[in-house]
Amino acid sequence: MSTIQRLLPQDVFKTIEDSSEALLIDVRDPVEFRFVGHPIGAINVPWAFAPDMRTNPSFVEQILLLAPSYDTPLFLLCRSGQRSFLAAKALEEAGYQKLTNIEEGFEGSLDASKQRSTLNGWRFHGLPWEQT
């Protein structure tokens, strides 16, 4: 049975504001993280690398360096919530117990014009973000 929670961005924002131990992990490629933008305070640990979306072979090891306790609350985010769910599943298999996938992701779902950030997602909800 999976222990991965699923929360909307606005609910995650409230939760992590109140927790000093929670980590917000953005699993997008570093180029997406930097140029598209990311939540303020997010840590970039890529699940996969563009352009071929090859899985990061050291993903779990990189998380272990940030969160050596399997009890650390980890909130995972990607563009739309799909890659972050795969990353959460890998962390669950590694033994992490407090995992949350951020539904809708940073940019959200595609609209009828195939554009993002118009229907849902972290940015759509007006939550704090930055570009670096």
Secondary structure as UniProt FT lines:
FT   STRAND          5..7
FT   HELIX           9..17
FT   STRAND          23..26
FT   HELIX           30..31
FT   HELIX           32..36
FT   STRAND          38..39
FT   TURN            40..41
FT   STRAND          43..44
FT   STRAND          48..49
FT   TURN            50..53
FT   STRAND          54..55
FT   TURN            57..58
FT   HELIX           59..66
FT   TURN            70..71
FT   STRAND          74..77
FT   HELIX           82..94
FT   STRAND          99..102
FT   TURN            103..107
FT   TURN            112..113
FT   TURN            122..126
FT   STRAND          129..130
//
